[in-house]
Amino acid sequence: MKIIKIKDYYGNYQEVPVEDSLYEEWVKLNNDDQRIYRREMYHRSGMTPEEAVEMQKTDSIEELVDDLLRRERDARLYEAISQLTPTQQRRVMMFMDNMNYSDIARSEGAKFAPIYRSLQAAFKKLRLLMREYEKE
């Protein structure tokens, strides 16, 4: 028996005992993942310079403006999230990672109602902060 460390959804590592044959397959899988990651990082986008130039020509000004506005809105949202309490920040980020109220309550070992109230208060504050940003 060998022990492997597995990272769960929340970033915590867990040690799991496995049989030797499963351990060897796990090592092969990790090696393949690393190989693919290195190849992607080496090639980055995977497109030729000519394709990149052509893509720049076809992008319309409206698409670029929309992208810029979306990035600015996202930056403001994250700035607003940083003004919440640490607990609310954590819960909002979990919610943004497609976790529902029950999942968040389960992961924190809390009941549903306090999580719900906390997130509702956080969303209310975020709406107010985002309105203030829009007025600026």
N, C-alpha and C positions, 0 to 999 in steps of 0.2 A: 504494500500500500504506500502511495505517495500522497503528498498534500499539495494542492494547488490553491492559489489565492485568486478569488474572483471578486471583481468590483461590482457592487449592486447599483441599482438605479440612482441611489442617493449619494454615491461616491464612497460608501463604506466597503472595506475589504473583508471578505469572509474566507476562512480556511476550510477547505472541503477535502476529506480523504477520498481518494479514488484508486482504482486498480491500475496496475502498471500499463496495461494495454490502452486504457482510456487516457492515462497521462501522456503516453506517446502521441496519441491522436491530438490531444490538446496542444502539445508542443508544436506539432506540425501545423495546426490551425493558426497558432500565434505567429509562427514563422511566415506563413502565407499572408496573414494580415499585415505584418511588417513589410514584406516584399511589395505588396500592393500599395501600401502607404508611401514607401520610398519612391516607387515608380510614379505615383500621382504627384508627389512633391517635386520630383525631378522635372516632370513634364508640365506641371501646373495645370493650365487650362486644357491642354491637349489640342489646341488649334494652331495652325500655322500663322505666321505673321501676315500673310496675304489675307487669310480669313478674318483676322482681327481688324485689318484696315477696311475690308469690305463691310464688316459688321458696324464699324464706326460710321461709315457712309450711310447705311440704311437706317440707323437710329434717328428718329425725328427729334426735333427740339422739344416737343411736348413730352415725349417719353423721358428725356433727360431731366426736364423740369419736374415731372411727376416723381422720378426717382429721388431727386434732390429734396423735394418736399417731404417725401416719405421718410427719408433718412433724418431730416430735421425733426419731424414729428416723433420718430422713434427715440432720438436723442433727448428730446424734451420729456418723453414718457419715462425714460430711465432716470432722468434727473428728478422727476416728480416722485418716482418710486424710492429714490435715495432719501427723500424727506419723510418717509414713513418710519415707524418704529422697526427695529430689527426683526421682531416677530412677524409683523405685517409684511415686511419686505420678503422674508423667507416664504411666507404663505402665498403672496402674490406671484413670486417667481415659480413656485410649484404649480399654481393655477395656470400660469403662462406655459408651463411645460405639459399641458393637457392633462393635468390631474384634476379630478372633481373634488368637491367638498369631502366626500366620504373617504377618498384616497388620502387626502391631506390629514384628516382626523386620524385615520388608521396609522399613517406614518409617524405622526407625532404622539400617538398613544393618548389622544384626547377625544372628547365627545364631539358630536356633530355640531350642536348648537353654538358653543363658543367659537368654533372655527368659522361657522357661517356668519356670526355677528362680527367677528374680527375682519373677515374679508369684505363684508358689506361696508363697514366703517372705512376700510382702506380704499375701496372703490369710490366711495363718496368723496373722500379727501382727494383722490386722484382726479375725479371729475372737476372739482373746484380748482385744483392746481392747473389742469390743462386749460380750463376756461381763462385763467389768469394769463397763461402763456399766449393764448389766442388774442387777447386784448392788447398785448404788447406790440 
